[in-house]
Amino acid sequence: MNTLLAQATGASALFQYLPLIGIVVVMYFFMIRPQQKKAKEQKKFIEEIKVGDKVVTIGGAHGRIAEMEDDTFVLEVERGGRIRFNKSSISLEASRALNAKK
């Protein structure tokens, strides 16, 4: 009788935690995994940029890359103006949209 009661208690404890486990799984597939994929795409995009590419920064500055260093680049804007930015400030979505208009 005691073993039957222990088995029933163990099974009900599992069913109590099942909704919590389900929530964690749903959060992983709908929030965490897409964010990791997006970060990987952003990193790959930043590694592939080169001098002459048109980009848009997160702050909204549009221009063409004039110089590249390790983790910075010089953005040439209208009338020869040049601004130095970190590579992490490049917006993947805005840059793709700008280059798709070509």
C-alpha positions in Angstrom: 0.0 0.0 0.0 2.8 2.4 0.9 4.6 1.8 -2.4 1.4 2.5 -4.4 1.0 5.8 -2.5 4.6 6.7 -3.1 4.3 6.0 -6.8 1.1 8.1 -7.0 2.8 11.0 -5.2 5.8 10.9 -7.5 3.6 10.9 -10.6 1.5 13.8 -9.3 4.7 15.8 -8.5 5.8 15.4 -12.1 2.5 16.6 -13.4 2.7 19.6 -11.1 6.0 20.7 -12.7 4.9 19.9 -16.3 3.4 23.3 -17.0 6.5 25.0 -15.7 8.7 22.9 -17.9 6.4 23.6 -20.8 6.7 27.4 -20.2 10.5 27.1 -20.2 10.6 25.2 -23.4 8.2 27.7 -25.1 10.3 30.6 -23.9 13.5 29.0 -25.3 12.0 28.4 -28.8 10.2 31.7 -29.1 12.5 34.1 -27.3 16.0 32.8 -26.6 16.8 30.8 -29.7 15.7 33.5 -32.2 17.8 36.1 -30.3 20.9 33.9 -30.5 20.3 33.4 -34.2 20.0 37.2 -34.7 23.2 37.8 -32.7 25.0 35.3 -34.8 23.8 36.9 -38.1 24.8 40.4 -36.8 28.3 39.1 -35.9 28.8 37.5 -39.3 27.6 40.7 -41.1 30.0 42.8 -39.2 32.9 40.4 -40.0 32.1 40.5 -43.7 31.8 44.3 -44.2 34.6 45.9 -46.2 35.8 49.3 -47.5 33.3 50.8 -49.9 30.2 49.2 -48.4 27.2 51.4 -47.7 26.0 51.0 -44.1 23.6 52.6 -41.6 24.5 52.9 -38.0 22.2 52.1 -35.1 22.0 55.9 -34.5 20.8 56.4 -38.1 24.0 57.7 -39.8 24.1 56.7 -43.5 27.4 56.5 -45.4 30.1 54.6 -47.1 32.9 52.9 -45.2 36.2 54.7 -46.0 38.7 53.0 -43.6 38.6 49.9 -41.4 40.6 49.0 -38.4 40.3 46.1 -35.8 37.1 47.1 -34.1 36.4 50.6 -35.6 35.7 52.0 -39.0 35.5 55.5 -40.6 32.2 56.4 -42.1 32.3 58.9 -45.0 29.1 60.9 -45.0 28.0 63.7 -47.4 30.5 66.3 -48.6 33.5 64.4 -47.4 32.6 64.4 -43.7 34.2 61.5 -41.8 33.1 60.0 -38.5 34.7 57.1 -36.6 32.4 54.4 -35.2 32.7 51.0 -33.5 31.8 48.1 -35.7 29.2 47.1 -33.2 27.2 50.2 -34.1 26.2 49.0 -37.5 22.6 48.1 -37.9 22.1 44.9 -39.8 18.5 45.4 -40.8 18.8 49.1 -41.8 22.0 48.3 -43.8 20.4 45.4 -45.7 17.4 47.6 -46.4 19.6 50.4 -47.8 21.6 48.0 -50.0 18.4 46.3 -51.2 17.2 49.6 -52.7 20.1 49.7 -55.2 
